[in-house]
Amino acid sequence: MAPCSGSCLSLCSWERRFQAGFGLCSELLGSRSSKPWGWSPRLLGYKATGELALSTFLVLVFLWVHSLRRLFECFYVSVFSNTAIHVVQYCFGLVYYVLVGLTVLSQVPMNDKNVYALGKNLLLQARWFHILGMMMFFWSSAHQYKCHVILSNLRRNKKGVVIHCQHRIPFGDWFEYVSSANYLAELMIYISMAVTFGLHNVTWWLVVTYVFFSQALSAFFNHRFYKSTFVSYPKHRKAFLPFLF
């Protein structure tokens, strides 16, 4: 048995609760979305058009897919270190997913009229930013999954058995450019949703800004740890943004 298996399961359980919590909150919020959420579009100067309804629908689907993929990775891919999550982090994680769901659903009133119009003229509502956002989402998700597999393989033998929980230098994919390639992919996933909203949704760009600073801070500490721990750490690698930071 791997020396970190118990702690891995303990830490992973929090991740599972976050993902399951997001799914439950989205379901509850979605079931009540027929009520008028029009205050946010009016506040931002938006008109509840079919384009915005399609954007909202796609972003909700993206969040569901992202949540389910991360849940799958937690069960079958990731190997966590011997660390414990603080109760404040746990509570913040749950609140964060609730707020993300509210942010998406508040962009357009998903009442019966909008849902009918969306379903009837789905292809007619599609615009270039919907297609580009979808391509960016799956591209970024694929890279994040690959990065998590790379990190996981550092703690497994050739048979896939976890043998330790120590840190090693990752190589391959975006790790050739930055120390926290999985964090960069997370940022790109949220940017893809901003693109899906047409690039002009101020509310979602605030979400992207939060994700940027939170991931950049974590990446900075990871990068500093790698450089202080491994003498042979690649000097050309940046912490978070290729060639910049």
CYANA upper distance limits for C-alpha pairs under 8 A (distance plus 0.5 A):
  1 MET  CA      5 SER  CA      7.64
  1 MET  CA    162 VAL  CA      8.35
  1 MET  CA    163 ILE  CA      8.35
  2 ALA  CA    161 VAL  CA      8.46
  2 ALA  CA    162 VAL  CA      6.02
  2 ALA  CA    163 ILE  CA      5.72
  2 ALA  CA    164 HIS  CA      6.64
  3 PRO  CA    163 ILE  CA      7.86
  3 PRO  CA    164 HIS  CA      6.76
  3 PRO  CA    165 CYS  CA      7.87
  4 CYS  CA      8 CYS  CA      6.40
  4 CYS  CA     80 PHE  CA      8.13
  4 CYS  CA     81 SER  CA      7.17
  4 CYS  CA     82 ASN  CA      6.56
  4 CYS  CA    164 HIS  CA      7.26
  4 CYS  CA    165 CYS  CA      6.45
  5 SER  CA      9 LEU  CA      6.75
  6 GLY  CA     10 SER  CA      6.84
  7 SER  CA     11 LEU  CA      6.58
  7 SER  CA     80 PHE  CA      8.02
  7 SER  CA     81 SER  CA      7.65
  7 SER  CA     82 ASN  CA      5.82
  7 SER  CA     83 THR  CA      7.36
  7 SER  CA     84 ALA  CA      8.14
  8 CYS  CA     12 CYS  CA      6.34
  8 CYS  CA     79 VAL  CA      6.89
  8 CYS  CA     80 PHE  CA      5.27
  8 CYS  CA     81 SER  CA      6.79
  8 CYS  CA     82 ASN  CA      7.16
  9 LEU  CA     13 SER  CA      6.49
 10 SER  CA     14 TRP  CA      7.66
 10 SER  CA     84 ALA  CA      8.12
 11 LEU  CA     15 GLU  CA      7.44
 11 LEU  CA     80 PHE  CA      7.56
 11 LEU  CA     83 THR  CA      7.54
 11 LEU  CA     84 ALA  CA      6.55
 11 LEU  CA     85 ILE  CA      7.28
 12 CYS  CA     16 ARG  CA      6.75
 12 CYS  CA     74 CYS  CA      6.56
 12 CYS  CA     75 PHE  CA      8.15
 12 CYS  CA     80 PHE  CA      7.82
 13 SER  CA     17 ARG  CA      6.74
 14 TRP  CA     18 PHE  CA      6.81
 14 TRP  CA     85 ILE  CA      8.31
 14 TRP  CA     90 TYR  CA      7.66
 15 GLU  CA     19 GLN  CA      6.84
 15 GLU  CA     71 LEU  CA      7.81
 15 GLU  CA     74 CYS  CA      7.64
 16 ARG  CA     20 ALA  CA      6.46
 16 ARG  CA     71 LEU  CA      6.36
 16 ARG  CA     74 CYS  CA      7.66
 17 ARG  CA     21 GLY  CA      6.13
 18 PHE  CA     22 PHE  CA      6.66
 18 PHE  CA     93 GLY  CA      6.91
 18 PHE  CA     94 LEU  CA      6.35
 18 PHE  CA     97 TYR  CA      7.98
 19 GLN  CA     23 GLY  CA      6.93
 19 GLN  CA     67 SER  CA      5.92
 19 GLN  CA     68 LEU  CA      7.56
 19 GLN  CA     70 ARG  CA      7.99
 19 GLN  CA     71 LEU  CA      6.69
 20 ALA  CA     24 LEU  CA      6.75
 21 GLY  CA     25 CYS  CA      6.54
 21 GLY  CA     94 LEU  CA      7.20
 21 GLY  CA     97 TYR  CA      7.96
 22 PHE  CA     26 SER  CA      6.48
 22 PHE  CA     67 SER  CA      7.99
 22 PHE  CA     94 LEU  CA      8.07
 22 PHE  CA     97 TYR  CA      5.84
 22 PHE  CA     98 VAL  CA      7.14
 22 PHE  CA    101 GLY  CA      8.17
 23 GLY  CA     27 GLU  CA      6.69
 23 GLY  CA     64 TRP  CA      7.40
 23 GLY  CA     67 SER  CA      8.17
 24 LEU  CA     28 LEU  CA      6.73
 25 CYS  CA     29 LEU  CA      6.42
 25 CYS  CA     97 TYR  CA      8.28
 25 CYS  CA     98 VAL  CA      6.61
 25 CYS  CA    101 GLY  CA      7.70
 26 SER  CA     30 GLY  CA      6.24
 26 SER  CA     98 VAL  CA      8.20
 26 SER  CA    101 GLY  CA      6.33
 27 GLU  CA     31 SER  CA      6.64
 28 LEU  CA     32 ARG  CA      7.11
 29 LEU  CA     33 SER  CA      6.59
 29 LEU  CA    101 GLY  CA      7.86
 29 LEU  CA    102 LEU  CA      7.79
 29 LEU  CA    105 LEU  CA      8.18
 30 GLY  CA    105 LEU  CA      7.98
 33 SER  CA     37 TRP  CA      7.85
 33 SER  CA    105 LEU  CA      7.47
 33 SER  CA    109 PRO  CA      7.20
 33 SER  CA    110 MET  CA      6.13
 33 SER  CA    111 ASN  CA      7.14
 34 SER  CA    109 PRO  CA      7.12
 34 SER  CA    110 MET  CA      6.03
 34 SER  CA    111 ASN  CA      4.58
 34 SER  CA    112 ASP  CA      7.28
 35 LYS  CA    109 PRO  CA      7.59
 35 LYS  CA    110 MET  CA      8.42
 35 LYS  CA    111 ASN  CA      7.34
 36 PRO  CA    109 PRO  CA      6.03
 36 PRO  CA    111 ASN  CA      8.13
 37 TRP  CA    105 LEU  CA      8.10
 37 TRP  CA    106 SER  CA      5.83
 37 TRP  CA    107 GLN  CA      7.89
 37 TRP  CA    108 VAL  CA      6.92
 37 TRP  CA    109 PRO  CA      5.49
 38 GLY  CA     42 ARG  CA      6.81
 38 GLY  CA     48 ALA  CA      8.41
 38 GLY  CA    106 SER  CA      7.63
 38 GLY  CA    107 GLN  CA      7.94
 38 GLY  CA    108 VAL  CA      6.65
 38 GLY  CA    109 PRO  CA      6.17
 39 TRP  CA     43 LEU  CA      6.49
 39 TRP  CA    106 SER  CA      8.29
 40 SER  CA     44 LEU  CA      6.74
 40 SER  CA    106 SER  CA      6.41
 40 SER  CA    107 GLN  CA      6.45
 40 SER  CA    108 VAL  CA      8.18
 41 PRO  CA     45 GLY  CA      6.43
 41 PRO  CA     46 TYR  CA      5.13
 41 PRO  CA     47 LYS  CA      6.85
 41 PRO  CA     48 ALA  CA      7.35
 41 PRO  CA    106 SER  CA      8.11
 41 PRO  CA    107 GLN  CA      6.15
 41 PRO  CA    108 VAL  CA      6.88
 42 ARG  CA     46 TYR  CA      6.24
 42 ARG  CA     47 LYS  CA      7.58
 44 LEU  CA    202 VAL  CA      8.04
 48 ALA  CA     52 LEU  CA      6.75
 48 ALA  CA     53 ALA  CA      7.50
 48 ALA  CA    108 VAL  CA      6.15
 48 ALA  CA    109 PRO  CA      7.79
 49 THR  CA     53 ALA  CA      6.82
 50 GLY  CA     54 LEU  CA      6.58
 50 GLY  CA    114 ASN  CA      7.65
 50 GLY  CA    117 ALA  CA      7.47
 50 GLY  CA    118 LEU  CA      6.67
 50 GLY  CA    125 GLN  CA      6.29
 51 GLU  CA     55 SER  CA      6.67
 51 GLU  CA    125 GLN  CA      5.76
 51 GLU  CA    126 ALA  CA      7.23
 51 GLU  CA    127 ARG  CA      7.96
 52 LEU  CA     56 THR  CA      6.59
 52 LEU  CA    107 GLN  CA      8.13
 52 LEU  CA    108 VAL  CA      7.29
 52 LEU  CA    197 PHE  CA      7.40
 53 ALA  CA     57 PHE  CA      6.69
 53 ALA  CA    108 VAL  CA      6.62
 53 ALA  CA    110 MET  CA      7.66
 53 ALA  CA    114 ASN  CA      7.44
 53 ALA  CA    115 VAL  CA      8.43
 53 ALA  CA    118 LEU  CA      7.36
 54 LEU  CA     58 LEU  CA      6.58
 54 LEU  CA    118 LEU  CA      7.05
 54 LEU  CA    122 LEU  CA      8.10
 54 LEU  CA    125 GLN  CA      7.33
 54 LEU  CA    126 ALA  CA      7.83
 55 SER  CA     59 VAL  CA      6.62
 55 SER  CA    130 HIS  CA      7.31
 55 SER  CA    196 THR  CA      6.19
 55 SER  CA    197 PHE  CA      5.76
 55 SER  CA    198 GLY  CA      8.40
 56 THR  CA     60 LEU  CA      6.71
 56 THR  CA    104 VAL  CA      6.68
 56 THR  CA    105 LEU  CA      7.39
 56 THR  CA    107 GLN  CA      7.39
 56 THR  CA    108 VAL  CA      7.67
 56 THR  CA    197 PHE  CA      7.80
 57 PHE  CA     61 VAL  CA      6.82
 58 LEU  CA     62 PHE  CA      6.61
 58 LEU  CA    196 THR  CA      8.02
 59 VAL  CA     63 LEU  CA      6.63
 59 VAL  CA    104 VAL  CA      7.80
 59 VAL  CA    193 MET  CA      6.39
 59 VAL  CA    196 THR  CA      7.61
 59 VAL  CA    197 PHE  CA      8.49
 60 LEU  CA     64 TRP  CA      6.74
 60 LEU  CA    101 GLY  CA      8.33
 60 LEU  CA    104 VAL  CA      7.49
 61 VAL  CA     65 VAL  CA      6.63
 62 PHE  CA     66 HIS  CA      6.45
 62 PHE  CA    137 PHE  CA      7.96
 62 PHE  CA    193 MET  CA      8.25
 63 LEU  CA     67 SER  CA      6.47
 64 TRP  CA     68 LEU  CA      6.63
 65 VAL  CA     69 ARG  CA      6.55
 66 HIS  CA     70 ARG  CA      6.69
 66 HIS  CA    141 SER  CA      8.03
 67 SER  CA     71 LEU  CA      6.66
 68 LEU  CA     72 PHE  CA      6.66
 69 ARG  CA     73 GLU  CA      6.67
 70 ARG  CA     74 CYS  CA      6.61
 71 LEU  CA     75 PHE  CA      6.99
 72 PHE  CA     76 TYR  CA      6.55
 72 PHE  CA     77 VAL  CA      7.95
 73 GLU  CA     77 VAL  CA      5.03
 73 GLU  CA     78 SER  CA      6.25
 73 GLU  CA    145 TYR  CA      8.38
 73 GLU  CA    148 HIS  CA      8.41
 74 CYS  CA     78 SER  CA      5.84
 74 CYS  CA     79 VAL  CA      8.48
 77 VAL  CA    148 HIS  CA      7.73
 77 VAL  CA    149 VAL  CA      6.84
 77 VAL  CA    152 SER  CA      6.86
 78 SER  CA    148 HIS  CA      7.04
 78 SER  CA    149 VAL  CA      7.72
 78 SER  CA    151 LEU  CA      8.10
 78 SER  CA    152 SER  CA      5.84
 79 VAL  CA    152 SER  CA      6.02
 79 VAL  CA    155 ARG  CA      7.62
 79 VAL  CA    162 VAL  CA      8.12
 79 VAL  CA    165 CYS  CA      7.89
 80 PHE  CA    165 CYS  CA      7.59
 81 SER  CA    165 CYS  CA      5.94
 81 SER  CA    166 GLN  CA      7.96
 82 ASN  CA    165 CYS  CA      7.82
 85 ILE  CA     89 GLN  CA      7.01
 85 ILE  CA     90 TYR  CA      7.28
 86 HIS  CA     90 TYR  CA      6.85
 87 VAL  CA     91 CYS  CA      6.73
 88 VAL  CA     92 PHE  CA      6.54
 89 GLN  CA     93 GLY  CA      6.51
 90 TYR  CA     94 LEU  CA      7.06
 91 CYS  CA     95 VAL  CA      6.79
 92 PHE  CA     96 TYR  CA      6.41
 93 GLY  CA     97 TYR  CA      7.03
 94 LEU  CA     98 VAL  CA      7.04
 95 VAL  CA     99 LEU  CA      6.71
 96 TYR  CA    100 VAL  CA      6.65
 97 TYR  CA    101 GLY  CA      6.72
 98 VAL  CA    102 LEU  CA      6.77
 99 LEU  CA    103 THR  CA      6.47
100 VAL  CA    104 VAL  CA      6.89
100 VAL  CA    207 VAL  CA      8.46
101 GLY  CA    105 LEU  CA      6.72
102 LEU  CA    106 SER  CA      6.33
103 THR  CA    107 GLN  CA      7.35
103 THR  CA    203 THR  CA      7.94
103 THR  CA    204 TRP  CA      7.98
104 VAL  CA    204 TRP  CA      8.43
105 LEU  CA    109 PRO  CA      7.94
105 LEU  CA    110 MET  CA      8.12
109 PRO  CA    114 ASN  CA      7.86
110 MET  CA    114 ASN  CA      6.18
110 MET  CA    115 VAL  CA      6.60
111 ASN  CA    115 VAL  CA      6.64
112 ASP  CA    116 TYR  CA      6.48
113 LYS  CA    117 ALA  CA      6.70
114 ASN  CA    118 LEU  CA      6.44
115 VAL  CA    119 GLY  CA      6.64
116 TYR  CA    120 LYS  CA      6.50
117 ALA  CA    121 ASN  CA      6.53
117 ALA  CA    122 LEU  CA      8.33
118 LEU  CA    122 LEU  CA      5.79
118 LEU  CA    125 GLN  CA      7.87
121 ASN  CA    125 GLN  CA      6.68
122 LEU  CA    126 ALA  CA      7.17
126 ALA  CA    130 HIS  CA      6.64
126 ALA  CA    131 ILE  CA      8.06
127 ARG  CA    131 ILE  CA      7.32
128 TRP  CA    132 LEU  CA      6.63
129 PHE  CA    133 GLY  CA      6.21
129 PHE  CA    195 VAL  CA      6.35
129 PHE  CA    196 THR  CA      5.88
129 PHE  CA    197 PHE  CA      7.93
129 PHE  CA    198 GLY  CA      6.09
129 PHE  CA    199 LEU  CA      8.49
130 HIS  CA    134 MET  CA      6.64
130 HIS  CA    195 VAL  CA      7.82
130 HIS  CA    196 THR  CA      5.26
130 HIS  CA    197 PHE  CA      8.02
130 HIS  CA    198 GLY  CA      8.00
131 ILE  CA    135 MET  CA      6.75
131 ILE  CA    196 THR  CA      8.18
132 LEU  CA    136 MET  CA      6.64
132 LEU  CA    192 SER  CA      8.38
132 LEU  CA    195 VAL  CA      7.68
132 LEU  CA    196 THR  CA      7.75
133 GLY  CA    137 PHE  CA      6.56
133 GLY  CA    192 SER  CA      5.22
133 GLY  CA    193 MET  CA      6.62
133 GLY  CA    194 ALA  CA      8.15
133 GLY  CA    195 VAL  CA      5.56
133 GLY  CA    196 THR  CA      5.03
134 MET  CA    138 PHE  CA      6.90
134 MET  CA    192 SER  CA      7.56
134 MET  CA    196 THR  CA      7.57
135 MET  CA    139 TRP  CA      6.53
136 MET  CA    140 SER  CA      6.43
136 MET  CA    188 MET  CA      8.10
136 MET  CA    189 ILE  CA      7.70
136 MET  CA    192 SER  CA      5.83
137 PHE  CA    141 SER  CA      6.49
137 PHE  CA    188 MET  CA      8.02
137 PHE  CA    189 ILE  CA      5.77
137 PHE  CA    192 SER  CA      5.76
137 PHE  CA    193 MET  CA      7.76
138 PHE  CA    142 ALA  CA      6.48
139 TRP  CA    143 HIS  CA      6.95
140 SER  CA    144 GLN  CA      6.68
140 SER  CA    185 ALA  CA      5.88
140 SER  CA    186 GLU  CA      8.00
140 SER  CA    188 MET  CA      6.48
140 SER  CA    189 ILE  CA      6.16
141 SER  CA    145 TYR  CA      6.63
141 SER  CA    185 ALA  CA      7.42
141 SER  CA    186 GLU  CA      8.37
141 SER  CA    189 ILE  CA      7.18
142 ALA  CA    146 LYS  CA      6.71
143 HIS  CA    147 CYS  CA      6.60
143 HIS  CA    173 ASP  CA      8.03
143 HIS  CA    174 TRP  CA      8.22
143 HIS  CA    182 ASN  CA      8.23
143 HIS  CA    185 ALA  CA      7.08
144 GLN  CA    148 HIS  CA      6.70
144 GLN  CA    181 ALA  CA      7.92
144 GLN  CA    182 ASN  CA      5.55
144 GLN  CA    185 ALA  CA      5.77
144 GLN  CA    186 GLU  CA      7.58
145 TYR  CA    149 VAL  CA      6.75
145 TYR  CA    182 ASN  CA      8.48
146 LYS  CA    150 ILE  CA      6.74
146 LYS  CA    173 ASP  CA      8.10
147 CYS  CA    151 LEU  CA      6.80
147 CYS  CA    173 ASP  CA      7.53
147 CYS  CA    174 TRP  CA      7.95
147 CYS  CA    175 PHE  CA      8.07
147 CYS  CA    181 ALA  CA      7.10
147 CYS  CA    182 ASN  CA      6.18
148 HIS  CA    152 SER  CA      6.55
148 HIS  CA    182 ASN  CA      7.27
149 VAL  CA    153 ASN  CA      6.57
150 ILE  CA    154 LEU  CA      7.10
150 ILE  CA    170 PRO  CA      7.28
150 ILE  CA    171 PHE  CA      8.03
150 ILE  CA    172 GLY  CA      8.01
151 LEU  CA    155 ARG  CA      7.93
151 LEU  CA    170 PRO  CA      6.91
152 SER  CA    156 ARG  CA      7.24
153 ASN  CA    157 ASN  CA      7.80
153 ASN  CA    160 GLY  CA      7.91
154 LEU  CA    167 HIS  CA      8.27
154 LEU  CA    168 ARG  CA      6.86
154 LEU  CA    170 PRO  CA      7.75
155 ARG  CA    162 VAL  CA      6.13
155 ARG  CA    163 ILE  CA      6.48
155 ARG  CA    164 HIS  CA      5.94
155 ARG  CA    165 CYS  CA      6.45
155 ARG  CA    166 GLN  CA      7.57
156 ARG  CA    160 GLY  CA      5.74
156 ARG  CA    161 VAL  CA      5.57
156 ARG  CA    162 VAL  CA      4.75
156 ARG  CA    163 ILE  CA      5.99
156 ARG  CA    164 HIS  CA      7.77
157 ASN  CA    161 VAL  CA      6.04
157 ASN  CA    162 VAL  CA      7.12
157 ASN  CA    163 ILE  CA      7.08
169 ILE  CA    226 TYR  CA      8.09
169 ILE  CA    230 PHE  CA      8.38
169 ILE  CA    233 TYR  CA      7.73
170 PRO  CA    175 PHE  CA      6.89
171 PHE  CA    175 PHE  CA      6.00
171 PHE  CA    176 GLU  CA      6.50
172 GLY  CA    176 GLU  CA      6.21
174 TRP  CA    178 VAL  CA      6.91
174 TRP  CA    181 ALA  CA      5.79
175 PHE  CA    179 SER  CA      6.27
175 PHE  CA    180 SER  CA      7.42
175 PHE  CA    181 ALA  CA      5.84
176 GLU  CA    237 ARG  CA      7.26
177 TYR  CA    181 ALA  CA      8.34
177 TYR  CA    236 HIS  CA      7.88
177 TYR  CA    237 ARG  CA      5.51
177 TYR  CA    238 LYS  CA      6.82
177 TYR  CA    242 PRO  CA      5.92
177 TYR  CA    243 PHE  CA      7.91
178 VAL  CA    237 ARG  CA      5.52
178 VAL  CA    238 LYS  CA      5.14
178 VAL  CA    239 ALA  CA      5.66
178 VAL  CA    240 PHE  CA      5.96
178 VAL  CA    241 LEU  CA      7.07
178 VAL  CA    242 PRO  CA      6.40
179 SER  CA    219 ALA  CA      7.58
179 SER  CA    222 ASN  CA      7.61
179 SER  CA    223 HIS  CA      6.20
179 SER  CA    226 TYR  CA      8.41
179 SER  CA    237 ARG  CA      6.99
179 SER  CA    238 LYS  CA      6.82
179 SER  CA    239 ALA  CA      5.56
179 SER  CA    240 PHE  CA      7.09
180 SER  CA    184 LEU  CA      7.06
180 SER  CA    219 ALA  CA      5.97
180 SER  CA    222 ASN  CA      7.62
180 SER  CA    223 HIS  CA      7.95
180 SER  CA    239 ALA  CA      6.84
180 SER  CA    240 PHE  CA      6.40
181 ALA  CA    185 ALA  CA      6.75
181 ALA  CA    240 PHE  CA      7.56
182 ASN  CA    186 GLU  CA      6.78
183 TYR  CA    187 LEU  CA      6.91
183 TYR  CA    215 GLN  CA      6.25
183 TYR  CA    216 ALA  CA      8.26
183 TYR  CA    219 ALA  CA      7.55
183 TYR  CA    240 PHE  CA      7.88
184 LEU  CA    188 MET  CA      6.82
184 LEU  CA    215 GLN  CA      8.08
184 LEU  CA    240 PHE  CA      6.65
184 LEU  CA    241 LEU  CA      7.59
185 ALA  CA    189 ILE  CA      6.67
186 GLU  CA    190 TYR  CA      7.09
187 LEU  CA    191 ILE  CA      6.72
187 LEU  CA    208 VAL  CA      7.69
187 LEU  CA    211 VAL  CA      6.84
187 LEU  CA    212 PHE  CA      6.61
187 LEU  CA    215 GLN  CA      7.98
188 MET  CA    192 SER  CA      6.56
189 ILE  CA    193 MET  CA      7.18
190 TYR  CA    194 ALA  CA      7.01
190 TYR  CA    208 VAL  CA      6.46
190 TYR  CA    211 VAL  CA      8.26
191 ILE  CA    195 VAL  CA      6.79
191 ILE  CA    208 VAL  CA      6.93
192 SER  CA    196 THR  CA      6.74
193 MET  CA    197 PHE  CA      6.84
194 ALA  CA    198 GLY  CA      7.19
194 ALA  CA    199 LEU  CA      5.94
194 ALA  CA    200 HIS  CA      8.31
194 ALA  CA    201 ASN  CA      7.46
194 ALA  CA    204 TRP  CA      6.63
194 ALA  CA    205 TRP  CA      6.96
194 ALA  CA    208 VAL  CA      8.21
195 VAL  CA    199 LEU  CA      5.26
197 PHE  CA    201 ASN  CA      6.59
201 ASN  CA    205 TRP  CA      6.92
202 VAL  CA    206 LEU  CA      6.92
203 THR  CA    207 VAL  CA      7.30
204 TRP  CA    208 VAL  CA      6.82
205 TRP  CA    209 THR  CA      6.57
206 LEU  CA    210 TYR  CA      6.83
207 VAL  CA    211 VAL  CA      6.79
208 VAL  CA    212 PHE  CA      6.52
209 THR  CA    213 PHE  CA      6.88
210 TYR  CA    214 SER  CA      6.62
211 VAL  CA    215 GLN  CA      6.39
212 PHE  CA    216 ALA  CA      6.34
213 PHE  CA    217 LEU  CA      6.50
214 SER  CA    218 SER  CA      6.94
215 GLN  CA    219 ALA  CA      6.49
216 ALA  CA    220 PHE  CA      6.55
216 ALA  CA    239 ALA  CA      8.39
216 ALA  CA    240 PHE  CA      6.56
217 LEU  CA    221 PHE  CA      7.08
218 SER  CA    222 ASN  CA      6.73
219 ALA  CA    223 HIS  CA      6.49
219 ALA  CA    239 ALA  CA      6.12
219 ALA  CA    240 PHE  CA      6.22
220 PHE  CA    224 ARG  CA      6.72
220 PHE  CA    239 ALA  CA      6.09
220 PHE  CA    240 PHE  CA      7.67
221 PHE  CA    225 PHE  CA      6.63
222 ASN  CA    226 TYR  CA      6.71
222 ASN  CA    239 ALA  CA      8.05
223 HIS  CA    227 LYS  CA      6.72
223 HIS  CA    238 LYS  CA      8.09
223 HIS  CA    239 ALA  CA      5.65
224 ARG  CA    228 SER  CA      6.64
225 PHE  CA    229 THR  CA      6.44
226 TYR  CA    230 PHE  CA      6.33
226 TYR  CA    233 TYR  CA      7.43
227 LYS  CA    231 VAL  CA      7.27
227 LYS  CA    233 TYR  CA      6.51
237 ARG  CA    242 PRO  CA      8.05
237 ARG  CA    243 PHE  CA      8.18
238 LYS  CA    242 PRO  CA      6.50
238 LYS  CA    243 PHE  CA      6.84
238 LYS  CA    244 LEU  CA      7.37
238 LYS  CA    245 PHE  CA      5.86
239 ALA  CA    245 PHE  CA      6.11
240 PHE  CA    245 PHE  CA      6.16
241 LEU  CA    245 PHE  CA      5.45
